[in-house]
Amino acid sequence: MPNLVDQWNQMMSTRRTFIKQGGLTAGGLATATALGAAVMPAGAGSYSAPVAAVLPADGNIYPGPGAADGIKISKMFVEPLSIGMEPFPIALGVMTHLDNAFVRIVLENGIEGYGEAAPIMTISGENQQTILGTLNSCREFIVGQDINNYRSIAYTLKSAFWAQATARCAIEMALLDAYTKTLKIPFYRFLGGTENTVETDYTIAIVPAEQAKKEAAELAASGFRVIKTKVGVNLKEDVDRVLAIRDGAPDCGILIDANQGYSPKTALRFINEVVNHGIYPVMFEQPVHKNDLAGMKYVRDNTEILVGADESVFTRADAINIVRTGCADAINIKLMKSCIIEALDIAAIARSANLKLMIGCMVETNLALGCAVHFAAGVGGFDFIDLDPSFDATECPVKGGPVYTAPYWTIGQGHGLGFSSRQ
C-alpha cells in the first residue's frame, strides 16, 4: 500500500499547481478541491488520529458511505445585510451601522445552511462591498460541491482568498450548518458537545464616566457578573470610566479592552493607575498595536494583570507567535478573524501552551453570534465569553438558534446552528 504521508504530500503539490494554473476560476478551484477531498477522511476535523485509526483494515483510504456522502450543493445566495445601531465608540472609531452579508446555501436534498459575514474595516480590512464581491465570485465554485468536502472547500478558498477571512467565515458557517443538519445533530455536539449553556459579559463603550456607572449598575442588576469596557483614547477619561464601573457594579469583574489604542508605556501607566485604585481587572485585552508583540510583552512582564491578544491573532501562525514570544496570557478567538476551522487550530495551540481562551465577536446578528455560541459550547474551556448581542433577535435574517436570556445563551436540540427560514 502506498505511504499515506507520501500520498498527501503529492496531492498537496498537485493541488497548489492547479490553483496556480487555474487562477481563481471555478474550474481550477473545483479540481483542486476534488484532489483535496480524495485522500481526506469524510468530514475530517482538526484532530489527527493515528494512521491505524484512520485507515480501515483493508487499507482503503477512501471514505465509505455516510449520512452526507454524495449530497451536493445546488444553490448559493448572497444578500447584503444592513441595520442601523446606536453609535458605539471604541479606540478604532465609532460604529453606527451593521453592514454585513447573509449567505444561504441549498443542498440537493432541500436542506439549507446559513452564514453571516461581519466585517470591521479597521480590524479585518474588509467592508460590505469587498465581502459581497468575494462571496459572489465564489458562487460558481461552491455550487456542485459535495457538502461532505466542507473542509477541503475551506482550504481551497483560503488558498485563493487568504485575505478575505470574514467572507470565508460566512461560507464555512453555511457549509457546517448544512452539514450538521444533514447529520441531524446540533453543531455544538459535532464540535464535542461540552455544554449547552454559556455565560457572556456585556460591553460598555467609550462613554462618560457617569453614563458608564449607570450602565454598570443596570447590568449588575440584570445578573451580569463580568462587565467589559473599552479604553484607549484618553488615559484620564479611561481611568475615570473604569472607576465609575467599579462604583456602579462593585461585585462584578471588569475586563478592559484597549483595541490597540495605547503605546506600551501608556498602557502600563494606565493599568498601574487602575490597580493603584484597588481594581484588579480580569484581563487587559490588546493594550498595544497588533504588530507590536515586543510592546505587548513589555506590558505583560510589568503587570500582574492578565494580558490578552485579540487583533494580534488571525491565524494559527499568529497564535504560535504569541506563544513563542510569551507576550500574552490569553488569546481572543473571533470566528470573523480566523474562520471556524482555523479557530479550532488556534484553540488547540492556546491550550497546548496553557494560555487562557476567550471568544468574542464583531458587530453581528444572532446568526453569527449563535455560531460563536455553538463554538464555545462545543469546544469548551473558554475562560472569557464576550458574545453580548447588539440587536434584537427579530432583526436576524433567520429565526431560531440559541436563546439569549441575559447573561446566558442556551442551545436547543435543533440540528445545525438551529436556525430556519423566516419565509
C-alpha positions as CSV (number, residue, x, y, z in Angstrom):
1,M,0.0,0.0,0.0
2,P,1.4,3.5,-0.9
3,N,2.6,5.5,2.1
4,L,-0.2,7.8,3.3
5,V,2.2,10.7,4.0
6,D,3.7,10.5,0.5
7,Q,0.2,10.4,-1.0
8,W,-0.8,13.6,1.0
9,N,2.4,15.4,0.0
10,Q,1.9,14.5,-3.6
11,M,-1.7,15.6,-3.5
12,M,-0.8,19.0,-1.9
13,S,1.8,19.7,-4.5
14,T,-0.7,18.9,-7.3
15,R,-3.4,21.0,-5.6
16,R,-1.1,24.0,-5.4
17,T,-0.2,23.6,-9.1
18,F,-3.9,23.5,-10.1
19,I,-4.6,26.7,-8.0
20,K,-1.7,28.5,-9.7
21,Q,-2.6,27.4,-13.2
22,G,-6.3,27.7,-12.8
23,G,-6.1,31.2,-11.2
24,L,-9.3,31.9,-9.3
25,T,-11.6,30.2,-11.9
26,A,-14.3,27.9,-10.7
27,G,-12.8,25.0,-12.7
28,G,-9.4,25.4,-11.2
29,L,-10.7,25.7,-7.7
30,A,-13.1,22.8,-8.1
31,T,-10.4,20.5,-9.4
32,A,-8.1,21.4,-6.5
33,T,-10.8,20.7,-4.0
34,A,-11.7,17.3,-5.6
35,L,-8.0,16.4,-5.2
36,G,-8.0,17.5,-1.6
37,A,-11.1,15.5,-0.8
38,A,-9.8,12.4,-2.4
39,V,-7.4,11.4,0.4
40,M,-9.2,13.0,3.4
41,P,-11.5,11.0,5.7
42,A,-15.1,12.1,5.4
43,G,-15.8,15.2,7.5
44,A,-12.3,15.2,8.9
45,G,-11.8,17.5,11.8
46,S,-8.7,19.2,13.3
47,Y,-7.9,16.1,15.3
48,S,-5.4,13.9,13.6
49,A,-5.9,10.3,14.6
50,P,-3.1,7.7,14.3
51,V,-2.9,6.2,10.8
52,A,-4.2,2.9,12.1
53,A,-7.3,4.6,13.4
54,V,-7.9,6.5,10.2
55,L,-7.4,3.6,7.8
56,P,-9.8,0.6,7.7
57,A,-8.4,-2.9,7.9
58,D,-8.2,-3.3,4.2
59,G,-6.1,-0.2,3.9
60,N,-8.6,1.7,1.7
61,I,-8.1,5.4,2.4
62,Y,-11.3,6.5,0.6
63,P,-14.3,7.3,2.8
64,G,-17.2,4.9,2.8
65,P,-20.9,5.9,2.6
66,G,-22.2,8.2,5.3
67,A,-25.1,10.5,6.1
68,A,-23.8,13.3,3.9
69,D,-21.9,11.5,1.3
70,G,-22.8,12.4,-2.3
71,I,-25.1,15.3,-1.3
72,K,-24.2,18.3,-3.4
73,I,-24.8,22.0,-3.1
74,S,-27.3,23.0,-5.6
75,K,-27.7,26.8,-4.9
76,M,-25.9,29.6,-3.2
77,F,-27.5,33.0,-2.4
78,V,-25.8,36.2,-1.1
79,E,-27.5,39.2,0.2
80,P,-26.4,42.5,1.9
81,L,-27.5,42.8,5.5
82,S,-27.6,46.4,6.9
83,I,-29.0,47.6,10.2
84,G,-28.7,50.9,11.9
85,M,-27.5,51.0,15.5
86,E,-26.8,53.4,18.4
87,P,-23.3,54.9,18.0
88,F,-20.7,52.6,19.7
89,P,-17.3,54.3,20.2
90,I,-14.1,52.3,20.6
91,A,-10.5,53.2,20.1
92,L,-10.6,52.3,16.4
93,G,-13.6,54.5,15.6
94,V,-17.3,54.9,16.1
95,M,-19.6,52.1,14.7
96,T,-23.1,53.4,13.6
97,H,-24.3,50.6,11.3
98,L,-24.1,46.9,10.8
99,D,-23.1,46.4,7.2
100,N,-22.8,42.6,6.8
101,A,-23.7,39.9,4.3
102,F,-26.0,36.9,4.6
103,V,-25.2,33.6,2.8
104,R,-27.6,30.8,2.2
105,I,-26.7,27.5,0.6
106,V,-29.2,24.9,-0.5
107,L,-28.4,21.2,-0.8
108,E,-29.9,19.0,-3.4
109,N,-31.9,17.3,-0.6
110,G,-33.5,20.7,0.2
111,I,-31.5,21.4,3.5
112,E,-30.4,25.0,3.8
113,G,-27.3,26.3,5.6
114,Y,-26.9,29.8,6.8
115,G,-23.9,32.1,7.2
116,E,-23.1,35.7,8.1
117,A,-20.0,37.8,7.3
118,A,-19.5,40.7,9.7
119,P,-16.5,42.9,8.6
120,I,-15.0,45.8,10.5
121,M,-12.7,47.7,8.1
122,T,-10.3,48.8,10.8
123,I,-9.8,45.3,12.1
124,S,-10.0,42.9,9.2
125,G,-9.5,45.2,6.2
126,E,-12.8,44.2,4.7
127,N,-16.1,46.0,4.3
128,Q,-19.5,45.1,2.9
129,Q,-18.6,45.8,-0.7
130,T,-15.5,43.6,-0.6
131,I,-17.2,40.7,1.1
132,L,-20.1,40.8,-1.3
133,G,-17.7,40.7,-4.2
134,T,-15.7,37.8,-2.7
135,L,-18.9,35.8,-1.9
136,N,-20.4,36.3,-5.3
137,S,-17.1,35.3,-7.0
138,C,-17.2,32.0,-5.1
139,R,-20.7,31.0,-6.1
140,E,-19.8,29.1,-9.3
141,F,-17.1,27.2,-7.4
142,I,-19.4,26.3,-4.4
143,V,-22.4,25.1,-6.4
144,G,-21.9,21.5,-7.3
145,Q,-19.5,20.6,-4.5
146,D,-20.2,17.7,-2.2
147,I,-21.2,19.0,1.3
148,N,-19.1,16.2,2.8
149,N,-16.0,18.0,1.5
150,Y,-16.6,21.1,3.6
151,R,-13.0,21.1,4.9
152,S,-11.3,20.8,1.6
153,I,-13.6,23.5,0.2
154,A,-12.5,25.8,3.1
155,Y,-8.8,25.0,2.5
156,T,-9.1,25.8,-1.2
157,L,-10.9,29.1,-0.5
158,K,-8.2,30.1,1.9
159,S,-5.6,29.4,-0.8
160,A,-7.4,31.7,-3.2
161,F,-8.9,34.3,-0.8
162,W,-6.4,34.3,2.1
163,A,-7.1,37.9,3.0
164,Q,-10.9,37.7,2.9
165,A,-11.3,35.8,6.2
166,T,-14.7,37.4,7.1
167,A,-16.2,36.4,3.7
168,R,-14.8,32.9,4.0
169,C,-16.2,32.6,7.5
170,A,-19.7,33.1,6.2
171,I,-19.2,30.2,3.7
172,E,-17.7,27.9,6.3
173,M,-20.7,28.8,8.6
174,A,-23.2,27.9,6.0
175,L,-21.4,24.7,5.0
176,L,-21.1,23.4,8.5
177,D,-24.7,24.4,9.3
178,A,-25.9,22.4,6.3
179,Y,-23.6,19.5,7.0
180,T,-24.6,19.1,10.6
181,K,-28.3,19.5,9.7
182,T,-27.7,16.6,7.3
183,L,-26.1,14.6,10.1
184,K,-29.2,15.5,12.2
185,I,-27.1,16.9,15.2
186,P,-26.6,20.3,16.6
187,F,-23.3,22.0,15.6
188,Y,-22.1,22.2,19.2
189,R,-22.4,18.4,19.5
190,F,-20.4,18.0,16.3
191,L,-17.6,20.0,18.0
192,G,-17.7,17.9,21.1
193,G,-20.8,19.0,23.0
194,T,-19.0,20.1,26.1
195,E,-22.0,22.2,27.3
196,N,-25.2,23.7,26.0
197,T,-25.2,27.0,28.0
198,V,-22.6,29.8,28.1
199,E,-22.5,32.9,30.1
200,T,-21.4,36.2,28.5
201,D,-20.1,39.5,29.7
202,Y,-21.5,42.8,28.4
203,T,-19.5,45.7,26.9
204,I,-19.7,49.3,27.8
205,A,-18.4,51.6,25.1
206,I,-16.2,54.7,25.4
207,V,-18.8,56.8,27.2
208,P,-18.6,59.4,30.0
209,A,-17.9,58.1,33.5
210,E,-21.4,58.8,34.9
211,Q,-23.1,57.0,32.0
212,A,-20.7,54.1,32.5
213,K,-21.6,53.9,36.2
214,K,-25.3,53.9,35.4
215,E,-25.0,51.2,32.7
216,A,-22.8,49.1,35.0
217,A,-25.4,49.3,37.8
218,E,-28.1,48.2,35.4
219,L,-26.0,45.3,34.1
220,A,-25.2,44.1,37.6
221,A,-28.9,44.2,38.4
222,S,-29.6,42.1,35.3
223,G,-27.3,39.4,36.5
224,F,-24.1,40.0,34.7
225,R,-21.0,39.0,36.6
226,V,-18.4,40.4,34.2
227,I,-18.5,43.8,32.6
228,K,-16.2,44.7,29.7
229,T,-15.3,48.3,28.9
230,K,-13.5,49.9,26.0
231,V,-10.5,52.2,26.6
232,G,-7.6,53.5,24.6
233,V,-8.4,57.1,23.6
234,N,-7.8,59.4,26.7
235,L,-6.0,58.0,29.6
236,K,-7.6,60.1,32.4
237,E,-11.1,59.5,31.0
238,D,-10.4,55.8,30.6
239,V,-9.3,55.5,34.3
240,D,-12.4,57.5,35.4
241,R,-14.6,55.2,33.4
242,V,-13.2,52.1,35.0
243,L,-13.5,53.6,38.5
244,A,-17.1,54.5,37.7
245,I,-17.9,51.0,36.6
246,R,-16.5,49.7,39.8
247,D,-18.6,52.1,41.8
248,G,-21.7,51.1,39.8
249,A,-21.1,47.4,40.0
250,P,-18.7,46.7,42.8
251,D,-19.2,42.9,42.7
252,C,-18.6,42.5,39.0
253,G,-15.4,41.6,37.4
254,I,-14.0,44.1,34.9
255,L,-12.5,43.2,31.6
256,I,-10.6,46.1,29.8
257,D,-10.2,46.3,26.0
258,A,-7.8,48.9,24.6
259,N,-8.3,47.8,20.9
260,Q,-4.6,48.7,20.2
261,G,-5.1,52.2,21.5
262,Y,-2.1,52.7,23.7
263,S,1.6,52.8,23.4
264,P,3.4,50.2,25.6
265,K,4.4,52.8,28.2
266,T,1.0,54.4,28.3
267,A,-0.7,51.0,28.6
268,L,1.5,50.2,31.6
269,R,0.8,53.6,33.1
270,F,-3.0,53.1,32.6
271,I,-3.1,49.6,34.1
272,N,-0.9,50.6,37.1
273,E,-3.2,53.5,37.8
274,V,-6.2,51.2,37.8
275,V,-4.5,48.7,40.1
276,N,-3.5,51.6,42.4
277,H,-7.2,52.3,43.0
278,G,-7.7,48.7,44.2
279,I,-9.2,47.4,40.9
280,Y,-7.8,44.2,39.5
281,P,-9.3,43.6,36.0
282,V,-9.8,40.0,35.0
283,M,-7.9,40.8,31.8
284,F,-6.3,43.7,29.8
285,E,-7.1,43.0,26.2
286,Q,-4.9,44.1,23.2
287,P,-3.2,47.0,25.0
288,V,-1.0,47.9,22.1
289,H,-0.8,47.8,18.3
290,K,-1.4,44.3,16.9
291,N,2.1,44.0,15.4
292,D,3.9,45.3,18.5
293,L,4.4,41.9,20.2
294,A,7.5,43.2,22.0
295,G,5.4,46.1,23.3
296,M,2.8,43.7,24.5
297,K,5.4,41.6,26.2
298,Y,6.7,44.7,28.0
299,V,3.2,45.3,29.4
300,R,2.7,41.7,30.4
301,D,6.1,41.5,32.0
302,N,5.4,44.5,34.2
303,T,1.9,43.9,35.5
304,E,0.2,41.1,37.4
305,I,-3.0,41.6,35.3
306,L,-3.6,39.0,32.6
307,V,-2.9,40.4,29.1
308,G,-4.9,39.1,26.2
309,A,-4.2,39.1,22.4
310,D,-7.1,39.9,20.1
311,E,-6.2,41.8,16.9
312,S,-2.8,40.2,17.0
313,V,-4.2,36.8,16.3
314,F,-5.9,36.0,13.0
315,T,-4.2,32.7,12.0
316,R,-2.7,29.7,13.7
317,A,0.7,31.1,12.7
318,D,-0.2,34.3,14.7
319,A,-1.1,32.1,17.7
320,I,2.2,30.3,17.5
321,N,3.9,33.8,17.5
322,I,2.1,34.7,20.7
323,V,3.3,31.5,22.4
324,R,6.8,31.9,21.0
325,T,7.2,35.5,22.2
326,G,5.5,35.0,25.5
327,C,3.6,38.3,25.1
328,A,0.1,37.3,26.3
329,D,-1.7,35.2,28.8
330,A,-4.8,34.6,26.7
331,I,-6.0,34.6,23.1
332,N,-9.3,36.0,22.0
333,I,-10.8,33.9,19.2
334,K,-13.2,35.6,16.8
335,L,-14.6,33.5,14.0
336,M,-14.7,36.5,11.7
337,K,-10.9,36.9,12.1
338,S,-10.0,33.2,11.7
339,C,-12.9,31.3,10.3
340,I,-14.3,28.3,12.1
341,I,-11.8,25.6,11.0
342,E,-8.7,27.6,11.7
343,A,-10.2,28.8,15.0
344,L,-10.2,25.1,16.1
345,D,-6.4,25.0,15.5
346,I,-5.9,28.3,17.4
347,A,-7.8,26.9,20.4
348,A,-5.6,23.8,20.3
349,I,-2.4,25.9,20.2
350,A,-3.5,28.1,23.1
351,R,-4.4,25.0,25.2
352,S,-1.1,23.3,24.4
353,A,0.7,26.4,25.7
354,N,-1.5,26.8,28.8
355,L,-2.9,30.1,27.5
356,K,-6.4,31.1,28.5
357,L,-9.2,31.2,25.9
358,M,-11.6,34.0,25.1
359,I,-14.2,34.1,22.4
360,G,-15.5,37.4,21.1
361,C,-17.4,38.9,18.2
362,M,-17.7,41.7,15.7
363,V,-20.9,43.6,15.1
364,E,-23.2,40.6,14.4
365,T,-26.8,39.5,14.3
366,N,-27.9,36.4,16.3
367,L,-26.9,34.2,13.3
368,A,-23.1,34.8,13.6
369,L,-23.4,35.2,17.4
370,G,-25.2,31.9,17.6
371,C,-22.5,30.2,15.6
372,A,-19.9,31.5,18.1
373,V,-22.1,30.3,21.0
374,H,-22.1,26.8,19.4
375,F,-18.3,27.0,19.0
376,A,-17.7,28.0,22.6
377,A,-20.1,25.4,24.0
378,G,-18.9,22.6,21.8
379,V,-15.2,23.2,22.1
380,G,-15.4,24.2,25.8
381,G,-12.7,25.5,28.1
382,F,-13.3,29.2,27.4
383,D,-12.4,31.4,30.4
384,F,-13.9,34.6,28.9
385,I,-17.1,34.8,26.8
386,D,-17.8,38.2,25.1
387,L,-20.9,37.5,23.0
388,D,-23.3,40.1,24.1
389,P,-26.0,40.8,21.4
390,S,-26.3,44.3,19.8
391,F,-29.6,43.6,18.0
392,D,-32.9,42.1,18.8
393,A,-33.5,38.5,17.6
394,T,-36.2,39.8,15.2
395,E,-33.5,41.7,13.2
396,C,-31.7,38.4,12.4
397,P,-32.2,37.3,8.8
398,V,-33.3,33.8,10.0
399,K,-35.3,32.7,13.1
400,G,-34.4,30.3,15.9
401,G,-30.9,29.5,17.1
402,P,-29.5,29.7,20.6
403,V,-31.8,31.6,23.0
404,Y,-30.4,34.6,24.9
405,T,-31.7,35.4,28.4
406,A,-29.1,37.8,30.0
407,P,-26.4,36.8,30.7
408,Y,-26.8,33.3,29.3
409,W,-27.1,31.8,25.9
410,T,-28.8,28.4,25.8
411,I,-28.6,26.0,22.8
412,G,-31.6,23.8,22.0
413,Q,-31.7,20.5,20.2
414,G,-32.3,21.8,16.7
415,H,-30.0,20.5,14.1
416,G,-27.0,22.5,12.8
417,L,-27.0,26.0,14.2
418,G,-30.7,25.7,14.9
419,F,-31.9,28.4,12.5
420,S,-34.6,28.2,9.9
421,S,-36.0,30.5,7.2
422,R,-38.4,33.3,8.1
423,Q,-40.4,32.5,5.0
